[in-house]
Amino acid sequence: RNYLKNEILVRVGERELEAACTVTQQVVVCEEEEKFEMLLKFLDKCSRKDKGLVFVNRRTSCDPLCADIMQHYDYKYHDDNLMPDTLYGSMDQEAREQSLESFRQGEARLLICTDVAARGLDVVDVTFVINYDLPMNLEEYVHRSGRTGRAGKAGDVITYVCWKDRRNVRGFIEILERSNTVVPNELRRLADRGDRSNARRLANQSEHGGRDGDGEGRFNNRGYGNRGGQGNRGEGRSYGSDSRRNYGGEERSYGSDSGRTYGGGDTRGGSRCYG
């Protein structure tokens, strides 16, 4: 857009993206290192009837997160918990089919996956979807959400949003508003910080010939801020309570409490619920 004149945008599909009306959307504004504990608290509240998908942005995150969950619950002795499995793009076809069949049959009731499972996966009894990582664009969020709430059944979609996601949350807020989901003030403040950060990056990009003043490559402002595209890719993975992340010295305060949940439905994680 910065280098084109009289450009034409060709869009395939619906312009106004929104989640299904059978889905209850919830937002958890938290720190990166808090996500794993929140996930465990949610899983602790699940029943034998529950079956869910946990989406991450990187395929290299699937196996470690699955292993951490199995280690926490020690599945040799606690078979009543949601047995996890993985599904991601670099798996061979046989391994993919085994994971999907195990999930369909209920042998594994928790699938740790990338967006390879966001489209074309037809399992009618999925009761929840957790966006462990905020997806990279609006369409992927809608497709992920569409794995639950199918065939007229209700489903829950829970999304963890962290400081590192600040540049990508503006469009996410639009989807929440279209479905009449409560948007927390913390999320709006985070979006405001992201807008200012994006503006600085674009200014630096113009001043430094396509590169940011901090030495980073050209910022891609598609994704959430402008619908479509891959946007700003997530940083590496962080699981468990021991991990800490350097946020470059910027202020990270976007509310008095972290880990609060907003939207409808039961949080199942002990966080305060609004809406």
Stockholm file with secondary structure:
# STOCKHOLM 1.0

chainA/1-275         RNYLKNEILVRVGERELEAACTVTQQVVVCEEEEKFEMLLKFLDKCSRKDKGLVFVNRRTSCDPLCADIMQHYDYKYHDDNLMPDTLYGSMDQEAREQSLESFRQGEARLLICTDVAARGLDVVDVTFVINYDLPMNLEEYVHRSGRTGRAGKAGDVITYVCWKDRRNVRGFIEILERSNTVVPNELRRLADRGDRSNARRLANQSEHGGRDGDGEGRFNNRGYGNRGGQGNRGEGRSYGSDSRRNYGGEERSYGSDSGRTYGGGDTRGGSRCYG
#=GR chainA/1-275 SS CCSCSSCCCCCCSCSSCCCCTTEEEEEEECCGGGHHHHHHHHHHTCCTTCCEEEECSCGGGHHHHHHHHHHHHTTTTCTTSCCEEEECTTSCHHHHHHHHHHHHHTSSCEEEECGGGSSSCCCTTCCEEEESSCCSSHHHHHHHHTTSSCTTCCEEEEEEECGGGGGGCHHHHHHHHHTTCCCCHHHHHHHHHHHHHHHHHHHHHHHTTSSCTTSCCCCCCCHHHHSSSCCSCCCCCCCSSSCCCCCTTCCCCCSSSSSEEEESSCCSSSCCEEC
#=GC SS_cons         CCSCSSCCCCCCSCSSCCCCTTEEEEEEECCGGGHHHHHHHHHHTCCTTCCEEEECSCGGGHHHHHHHHHHHHTTTTCTTSCCEEEECTTSCHHHHHHHHHHHHHTSSCEEEECGGGSSSCCCTTCCEEEESSCCSSHHHHHHHHTTSSCTTCCEEEEEEECGGGGGGCHHHHHHHHHTTCCCCHHHHHHHHHHHHHHHHHHHHHHHTTSSCTTSCCCCCCCHHHHSSSCCSCCCCCCCSSSCCCCCTTCCCCCSSSSSEEEESSCCSSSCCEEC
//
